[in-house]
């Protein structure tokens, strides 16, 4: 049996005036998702346990079938894994955003979605000036990078995520706790180095936002995660353009499937993701397809791009992949975002997400409803805890 998970990251939203009181899911033209929802199980999924932050790291663990309360140590260790960084005992990794600050205000959590080429050069220069036997900087993609600290076993720091306070004074959000002063010092030093950097001077001349500071957050040590094949008995692979999901896949022992043109932004190649997912199913039992564009649209408050991303996911991924599954025999699939990223909030919200569960052996009359937040609530079907949905994908939906 073949299994597929499709994750439109942060697709959950609230009604918007710009869309006549509809959510992006309600406004988007998505015939494949709506047809699937009407003929399948539709409901809500609690991906974020009570008391935890609804980040893609925590909610992503739920979607791949693991309890975040027992397996989560921090976001950065998962991202670091995709960069080939295996943390040793006593080492801690932090997510290192390249951001834009103006007069003490953090004005952009992504430095205008800086290119990977420009960002890599900036991170390399930070390593040259600030790296030492204990501190190292590692380039990732676009604005997302990693800082590693050795001899950090006694570090006990809490940090704020930059997309949560964009437009606010960043000094009000300094790291707190034991060892926080080192992170503050590195941030301040980065501002002095990056503000004068030629790359940023060129960006300013082109009316682009400069990557004139770093922001460190999401720190943690290496997690202990049981391999997916050992836990569930089947093989898997992940298709994503972000280090977080690919790094999580590496911890699970999944194949990390590289797709040309996958960017993690609005210009990602949706069609290629669908094609590579279908190809990968020839050798894998399960393929996990993640699309970041819907989340980025939520963070930037871009209504049109969120609707467009939903429509492209429907057309280029959901349609072709489902058609392939139905031609191939026994199959199961679920569609679910990891969390809500409402346009009006521009950040994540811990609200149960709408999911579709379908399969050749799923005995259910179908919801008769389209794939929307409202419809998912109306069915009254709830899956809590969220990691239970993967168990059902592997072992089947309970009868009765």
C-alpha positions as CSV (number, residue, x, y, z in Angstrom):
1,X,0.0,0.0,0.0
2,X,1.2,3.5,-0.9
3,X,0.6,6.5,1.4
4,X,0.9,10.2,0.9
5,X,0.8,13.2,3.2
6,X,0.3,16.7,1.7
7,X,1.0,19.7,4.0
8,X,0.1,23.2,2.8
9,X,2.0,24.9,5.6
10,X,0.0,27.5,7.6
11,X,-2.9,27.3,5.3
12,X,-5.5,27.7,8.1
13,X,-6.9,31.2,8.3
14,X,-9.7,33.5,9.4
15,X,-12.4,35.3,7.4
16,X,-11.0,38.3,5.6
17,X,-12.6,41.6,4.4
18,X,-10.5,41.5,1.3
19,X,-12.2,38.2,0.4
20,X,-15.8,39.2,1.3
21,X,-15.7,37.5,4.6
22,X,-14.2,34.3,3.3
23,X,-10.9,32.6,4.3
24,X,-8.3,31.9,1.6
25,X,-9.3,28.2,1.6
26,X,-12.9,29.3,1.0
27,X,-12.0,31.8,-1.7
28,X,-9.5,29.6,-3.6
29,X,-10.5,27.5,-6.6
30,X,-9.5,24.0,-5.5
31,X,-11.6,21.4,-7.2
32,X,-9.4,18.4,-6.3
33,X,-9.2,19.2,-2.6
34,X,-13.0,19.9,-2.5
35,X,-13.8,16.7,-4.3
36,X,-11.6,14.7,-2.0
37,X,-13.0,16.3,1.1
38,X,-16.6,15.7,0.0
39,X,-16.0,12.0,-0.6
40,X,-13.7,11.3,2.4
41,X,-13.3,11.9,6.1
42,X,-13.1,15.6,7.0
43,X,-12.4,17.0,10.4
44,X,-10.1,18.9,12.7
45,X,-6.6,17.8,14.0
46,X,-4.9,19.1,17.1
47,X,-1.3,19.3,16.0
48,X,-0.1,21.6,18.9
49,X,-0.3,20.1,22.4
50,X,-1.5,22.4,25.2
51,X,1.2,24.6,26.6
52,X,3.4,24.4,23.5
53,X,4.1,27.0,20.8
54,X,2.4,26.2,17.4
55,X,5.6,26.2,15.4
56,X,6.3,24.1,12.3
57,X,8.8,22.1,14.4
58,X,6.3,21.1,17.1
59,X,3.3,20.7,14.8
60,X,5.5,19.0,12.2
61,X,6.4,16.3,14.7
62,X,2.7,15.7,15.3
63,X,2.1,15.3,11.5
64,X,4.9,12.7,11.1
65,X,3.5,10.7,14.0
66,X,5.6,11.6,17.0
67,X,4.5,13.1,20.3
68,X,6.2,16.6,20.6
69,X,6.0,16.4,24.4
70,X,8.5,13.5,24.5
71,X,10.6,14.1,21.3
72,X,11.0,17.9,21.0
73,X,14.2,19.6,22.1
74,X,14.2,22.7,19.9
75,X,13.8,23.8,16.3
76,X,17.4,24.4,15.3
77,X,18.7,20.9,15.9
78,X,16.3,19.6,13.3
79,X,17.3,22.3,10.8
80,X,21.0,21.6,11.6
81,X,20.6,18.0,10.7
82,X,19.8,18.9,7.1
83,X,23.1,20.9,6.9
84,X,25.0,17.8,8.0
85,X,25.5,19.0,11.5
86,X,25.1,16.2,14.0
87,X,25.2,17.8,17.5
88,X,27.4,16.1,20.1
89,X,26.7,16.0,23.8
90,X,27.1,19.5,25.3
91,X,26.4,21.2,21.9
92,X,23.4,23.4,21.2
93,X,22.2,24.8,17.8
94,X,20.2,28.0,17.3
95,X,18.3,29.2,14.3
96,X,20.0,32.3,12.9
97,X,17.7,34.5,10.9
98,X,19.1,37.3,8.8
99,X,16.8,40.2,9.6
100,X,16.3,43.9,8.9
101,X,16.4,46.4,11.7
102,X,15.8,50.1,11.4
103,X,16.4,52.4,14.4
104,X,15.9,49.6,16.9
105,X,12.8,48.2,15.2
106,X,12.8,44.8,13.6
107,X,11.2,45.6,10.3
108,X,11.6,42.3,8.5
109,X,12.1,38.8,9.9
110,X,13.5,37.6,6.5
111,X,15.6,40.6,5.3
112,X,13.3,41.0,2.3
113,X,13.6,37.2,1.6
114,X,17.2,37.7,0.8
115,X,18.7,35.3,-1.8
116,X,20.6,32.3,-0.7
117,X,23.7,33.4,-2.6
118,X,23.8,36.8,-0.9
119,X,23.0,35.2,2.5
120,X,25.7,32.6,2.2
121,X,28.3,35.3,1.7
122,X,27.1,37.3,4.7
123,X,27.0,34.2,7.0
124,X,30.5,33.3,5.8
125,X,31.8,36.7,6.8
126,X,30.1,36.4,10.2
127,X,32.0,33.1,10.7
128,X,35.2,34.8,9.7
129,X,34.7,37.7,12.2
130,X,32.8,36.0,15.1
131,X,33.5,32.3,14.8
132,X,35.9,30.6,17.1
133,X,36.6,27.2,18.8
134,X,33.2,27.5,20.6
135,X,31.0,29.4,18.1
136,X,30.3,28.5,14.4
137,X,28.0,29.9,11.8
138,X,26.5,27.6,9.1
139,X,24.7,28.9,5.9
140,X,21.3,27.5,5.1
141,X,18.8,28.9,2.6
142,X,17.6,32.4,2.1
143,X,17.2,34.0,5.5
144,X,17.4,30.7,7.5
145,X,20.8,29.7,9.0
146,X,22.3,28.0,12.0
147,X,24.6,29.0,14.8
148,X,26.3,26.2,16.8
149,X,27.7,26.5,20.3
150,X,30.0,24.1,22.0
151,X,30.4,23.7,25.8
152,X,26.8,24.8,26.1
153,X,25.3,22.0,28.3
154,X,24.4,24.5,31.1
155,X,22.8,27.0,28.7
156,X,19.1,27.7,29.7
157,X,17.8,30.4,27.4
158,X,14.4,31.3,26.2
159,X,14.0,33.2,22.9
160,X,11.4,34.9,20.8
161,X,10.7,34.1,17.2
162,X,11.3,37.2,15.0
163,X,8.1,36.7,12.9
164,X,6.1,37.1,16.1
165,X,7.3,40.7,16.8
166,X,8.0,42.2,13.4
167,X,7.4,45.9,13.6
168,X,8.4,46.1,17.3
169,X,11.6,47.1,19.2
170,X,13.8,44.1,19.1
171,X,15.5,44.9,22.4
172,X,12.2,44.2,24.1
173,X,12.6,40.6,22.9
174,X,16.2,39.9,23.9
175,X,17.0,36.3,24.9
176,X,16.5,35.6,28.6
177,X,18.0,33.1,31.0
178,X,21.4,31.6,31.7
179,X,23.8,32.4,28.9
180,X,21.6,34.9,27.2
181,X,24.3,37.6,27.3
182,X,26.3,35.7,24.7
183,X,23.4,35.7,22.3
184,X,22.8,39.4,22.9
185,X,26.5,40.1,22.3
186,X,26.6,38.2,19.1
187,X,23.5,39.9,17.8
188,X,24.9,43.4,18.5
189,X,28.2,42.5,16.9
190,X,26.5,41.2,13.8
191,X,24.7,44.5,13.4
192,X,28.0,46.4,13.3
193,X,29.5,43.9,10.8
194,X,26.5,43.5,8.5
195,X,25.4,47.2,8.4
196,X,28.6,48.1,6.5
197,X,28.8,45.0,4.3
198,X,29.0,45.7,0.6
199,X,26.2,43.3,-0.1
200,X,23.9,45.3,2.1
201,X,25.0,48.6,0.6
202,X,24.1,47.2,-2.9
203,X,20.7,46.0,-1.6
204,X,20.0,49.4,-0.2
205,X,21.0,51.0,-3.6
206,X,18.5,48.7,-5.3
207,X,15.8,49.7,-2.8
208,X,15.9,46.2,-1.1
209,X,15.9,45.6,2.6
210,X,19.4,45.0,4.0
211,X,20.2,41.9,6.1
212,X,21.8,44.1,8.7
213,X,21.5,41.9,11.8
214,X,21.0,38.3,12.9
215,X,18.3,37.0,15.3
216,X,19.0,33.9,17.3
217,X,16.1,31.6,18.4
218,X,14.8,28.1,18.6
219,X,17.9,26.7,20.4
220,X,18.2,23.1,21.5
221,X,20.3,19.9,21.8
222,X,20.1,16.8,19.6
223,X,16.7,15.0,20.0
224,X,16.3,11.3,20.5
225,X,13.9,10.2,17.8
226,X,13.1,6.6,17.0
227,X,13.5,5.9,13.3
228,X,10.2,5.9,11.4
229,X,10.7,2.4,10.0
230,X,11.4,1.0,13.4
231,X,8.3,2.8,14.9
232,X,5.8,2.2,12.0
233,X,7.4,-0.5,9.9
234,X,7.4,1.3,6.5
235,X,9.8,3.4,4.5
236,X,9.3,7.1,3.9
237,X,10.6,10.2,2.1
238,X,10.1,13.9,2.4
239,X,9.8,16.6,-0.2
240,X,10.3,20.1,1.2
241,X,12.4,23.2,0.4
242,X,13.0,24.1,4.1
243,X,15.8,22.7,6.3
244,X,13.4,22.1,9.2
245,X,11.3,19.4,7.5
246,X,14.3,17.9,5.6
247,X,16.3,17.8,8.9
248,X,13.3,16.1,10.7
249,X,13.2,13.6,7.8
250,X,16.9,12.8,8.3
251,X,16.2,12.1,12.0
252,X,13.4,9.8,11.0
253,X,15.6,7.9,8.5
254,X,13.5,9.1,5.5
255,X,14.9,9.8,2.1
256,X,15.3,13.5,1.6
257,X,14.1,14.0,-2.0
258,X,15.7,17.1,-3.6
259,X,13.4,18.8,-6.2
260,X,14.9,21.3,-8.6
261,X,13.0,24.6,-8.4
262,X,11.7,24.1,-4.9
263,X,12.4,27.4,-3.2
264,X,10.3,27.5,0.0
265,X,8.7,30.7,-1.4
266,X,6.0,31.9,-3.8
267,X,8.0,31.0,-6.8
268,X,8.5,27.3,-5.8
269,X,8.0,24.7,-8.6
270,X,4.7,23.1,-7.5
271,X,4.5,20.9,-10.5
272,X,8.0,19.5,-10.0
273,X,7.0,18.6,-6.4
274,X,4.1,16.6,-7.7
275,X,6.2,14.9,-10.3
276,X,9.0,13.9,-7.9
277,X,6.4,12.7,-5.3
278,X,4.9,10.3,-7.9
279,X,8.4,9.1,-9.0
280,X,9.4,8.5,-5.4
281,X,6.3,6.3,-4.7
282,X,7.8,3.7,-7.0
283,X,10.3,2.8,-4.2
284,X,8.9,4.2,-1.0
285,X,5.9,3.3,1.1
286,X,5.1,6.9,2.1
287,X,5.9,10.3,0.7
288,X,5.5,13.5,2.8
289,X,5.0,16.6,0.6
290,X,5.4,20.0,2.3
291,X,4.8,23.4,0.7
292,X,6.0,26.5,2.5
293,X,4.4,29.2,0.3
294,X,1.1,29.3,2.1
295,X,2.9,30.0,5.4
296,X,5.1,32.7,3.9
297,X,2.0,34.4,2.5
298,X,0.5,34.4,6.0
299,X,3.6,35.8,7.6
300,X,3.8,38.6,5.0
301,X,0.0,39.3,5.0
302,X,-0.2,38.6,1.3
303,X,-3.8,37.5,0.6
304,X,-3.5,37.1,-3.1
305,X,-0.4,34.9,-2.9
306,X,-2.0,32.7,-0.2
307,X,-5.0,32.1,-2.5
308,X,-2.7,31.5,-5.5
309,X,-0.5,29.0,-3.5
310,X,-3.6,27.0,-2.5
311,X,-4.7,26.8,-6.1
312,X,-1.3,25.7,-7.3
313,X,-1.1,23.0,-4.6
314,X,-4.5,21.8,-5.7
315,X,-3.7,21.8,-9.4
316,X,-0.1,20.7,-9.5
317,X,0.2,18.4,-6.5
318,X,-3.1,17.2,-5.1
319,X,-4.6,16.4,-8.5
320,X,-1.8,14.5,-10.2
321,X,-0.7,12.7,-7.0
322,X,-4.2,11.4,-6.2
323,X,-4.8,10.4,-9.8
324,X,-1.6,8.3,-9.6
325,X,-2.5,6.7,-6.3
326,X,-6.0,5.7,-7.6
327,X,-4.4,4.1,-10.6
328,X,-1.9,2.1,-8.6
329,X,-4.1,0.0,-6.2
330,X,-4.2,0.2,-2.5
331,X,-3.6,3.7,-1.0
332,X,-4.2,6.1,1.8
333,X,-3.6,9.8,2.1
334,X,-4.2,12.8,4.3
335,X,-4.0,16.5,3.7
336,X,-3.4,18.8,6.7
337,X,-1.5,22.0,7.5
338,X,0.7,22.0,10.5
339,X,-0.9,25.1,12.0
340,X,-2.9,28.3,11.2
341,X,-1.1,31.4,10.0
342,X,-3.8,34.0,9.8
343,X,-3.2,36.9,7.4
344,X,-4.3,39.4,10.1
345,X,-2.0,38.0,12.7
346,X,1.0,37.3,10.5
347,X,2.1,34.5,12.8
348,X,1.1,31.1,14.0
349,X,-2.0,30.3,16.0
350,X,-2.6,27.1,18.1
351,X,-6.0,26.2,16.6
352,X,-7.0,22.7,15.4
353,X,-6.4,22.4,11.7
354,X,-8.7,21.1,9.0
355,X,-7.7,17.7,7.6
356,X,-8.9,15.2,4.9
357,X,-8.3,11.5,5.3
358,X,-8.9,9.3,2.3
359,X,-8.0,5.9,1.0
360,X,-9.0,2.9,-1.0
361,X,-10.0,1.0,2.1
362,X,-11.6,3.9,4.0
363,X,-15.3,3.0,4.6
364,X,-17.0,6.3,5.1
365,X,-19.9,8.0,3.3
366,X,-17.9,11.2,2.8
367,X,-18.5,14.5,4.4
368,X,-20.3,16.1,1.5
369,X,-18.5,19.3,2.3
370,X,-15.6,21.3,0.7
371,X,-12.2,21.6,2.2
372,X,-12.5,24.6,4.5
373,X,-11.9,25.5,8.1
374,X,-15.6,25.9,8.7
375,X,-16.6,22.6,7.0
376,X,-14.0,20.7,9.0
377,X,-15.5,22.0,12.3
378,X,-19.0,21.3,11.2
379,X,-18.4,17.5,10.8
380,X,-17.6,17.2,14.5
381,X,-14.8,14.7,13.7
382,X,-11.8,15.5,15.9
383,X,-8.4,13.8,16.1
384,X,-6.5,14.5,19.3
385,X,-3.6,14.1,19.8
386,X,-2.5,15.1,16.4
387,X,0.2,12.4,16.0
388,X,-2.6,9.8,16.0
389,X,-3.4,10.7,12.4
390,X,-0.1,9.2,11.1
391,X,-0.9,6.0,13.0
392,X,-4.2,5.8,11.1
393,X,-2.5,6.5,7.8
394,X,-0.2,3.5,8.5
395,X,-2.6,1.2,10.1
396,X,-6.0,2.3,8.9
397,X,-8.9,4.4,10.1
398,X,-10.7,2.7,13.1
399,X,-14.0,1.0,12.1
400,X,-17.2,2.0,13.8
